């Protein structure tokens, strides 16, 4: 693997680990990720969410079940297919997710203010590129 790929992977992993240290929720990183994706996609079926997250349907079902037990998600019958359900973020889930993101974003905002404007611009563009890579 080229050094650049290793450096990027290491930097992303370290930043991710540091951001997770700002968490104060009892939710696992996987649960928070799924809850965040569910917020982004809006109400959806577990199958569609599994495809979006690029995980297996049984995996997303387990995570959604644990989130439902904690009151973080709501379930409703699918409007067109009685065999399916539509899952959405509950009021409690929205509250927990917002608090976690505010805490994480506040920490990152302070760190970014320590950088010069050129570095912040580079990171803004890098974020767009990393998002495209993650979604590919």
C-alpha positions in Angstrom: 0.0 0.0 0.0 1.4 3.4 -0.9 2.5 5.6 2.0 -0.2 8.2 1.2 -3.0 5.7 1.5 -1.5 4.5 4.8 -1.2 8.0 6.1 -4.7 8.9 5.2 -6.1 5.7 6.7 -4.2 6.3 9.9 -5.2 10.0 10.2 -8.9 9.2 9.6 -8.8 6.4 12.2 -7.0 8.6 14.8 -9.5 11.4 14.2 -12.4 9.1 14.5 -11.0 7.6 17.7 -10.5 11.1 19.1 -14.1 12.2 18.2 -15.5 9.1 19.8 -13.7 10.1 23.0 -16.1 13.1 23.1 -19.1 10.8 23.4 -21.0 10.6 26.6 -23.9 8.4 25.4 -24.4 4.8 26.3 -24.9 4.0 22.6 -22.2 2.1 20.7 -20.5 3.7 17.8 -22.5 1.4 15.5 -25.8 2.4 17.1 -24.9 6.1 16.8 -23.9 5.6 13.1 -27.2 3.9 12.3 -29.2 6.5 14.2 -27.4 9.2 12.3 -28.0 7.5 9.0 -31.6 7.1 9.8 -31.9 10.8 10.6 -30.2 11.6 7.2 -32.4 9.2 5.1 -35.6 9.9 6.9 -38.2 7.1 7.6 -37.2 4.0 5.7 -37.3 0.3 5.7 -34.6 -1.8 7.5 -33.5 -3.2 4.1 -33.0 0.2 2.5 -31.1 1.3 5.6 -28.9 -1.8 5.4 -28.1 -1.0 1.8 -27.4 2.6 2.7 -25.0 1.5 5.5 -23.5 -1.2 3.4 -24.2 -3.9 6.0 -26.2 -7.1 6.0 -29.9 -7.1 6.7 -29.5 -9.2 9.9 -26.9 -6.8 11.2 -29.1 -3.8 10.7 -32.1 -5.7 12.2 -30.0 -6.4 15.4 -28.9 -2.7 15.7 -32.4 -1.4 15.0 -33.9 -3.8 17.6 -31.5 -2.6 20.2 -32.2 1.0 19.4 -36.0 0.3 19.6 -35.5 -1.3 23.0 -33.8 1.9 24.1 -36.6 4.1 22.7 -34.4 5.6 20.1 -36.5 4.6 17.1 -40.1 4.3 16.1 -41.7 1.7 13.9 -44.7 2.0 11.7 -46.4 -0.3 9.2 -45.2 0.2 5.6 -47.9 2.1 3.7 -47.7 -0.2 0.6 -46.4 -3.5 1.9 -47.9 -5.1 5.0 -44.9 -7.4 5.4 -42.5 -4.5 6.1 -42.1 -1.8 8.6 -40.8 1.8 8.3 -38.3 2.9 10.9 -37.7 6.5 12.0 -35.8 8.3 14.7 -37.9 8.9 17.8 -38.0 12.1 19.8 -35.5 10.6 22.4 -33.3 9.4 19.5 -33.2 12.9 18.1 -32.4 14.4 21.5 -29.5 11.9 22.1 -28.1 12.3 18.6 -28.3 16.1 18.7 -26.5 16.2 22.1 -23.7 13.9 20.9 -23.2 15.8 17.7 -23.2 19.1 19.4 -20.5 17.9 21.8 -18.4 16.4 19.1 -18.8 19.4 16.7 -17.9 21.8 19.5 -14.7 20.0 20.2 -13.8 19.8 16.5 -14.8 23.5 15.9 -12.3 24.6 18.6 -9.5 22.5 17.1 -10.2 23.9 13.6 -10.0 27.4 14.9 -6.4 26.7 16.0 -5.5 26.2 12.3 -4.8 28.9 9.8 -7.5 29.6 7.2 -5.7 27.9 4.4 -5.5 24.6 6.4 -9.2 24.9 7.2 -10.0 25.3 3.4 -7.9 22.3 2.6 -9.7 20.2 5.2 -13.1 21.4 3.9 -12.2 20.1 0.5 -10.7 17.0 2.0 -14.0 16.3 3.8 -15.9 16.4 0.5 -13.4 14.0 -1.1 -13.4 11.6 1.9 -17.2 11.6 1.8 -17.1 10.5 -1.9 -14.6 7.8 -1.0 -16.7 6.5 1.8 -19.8 6.4 -0.4 -18.1 4.6 -3.3 
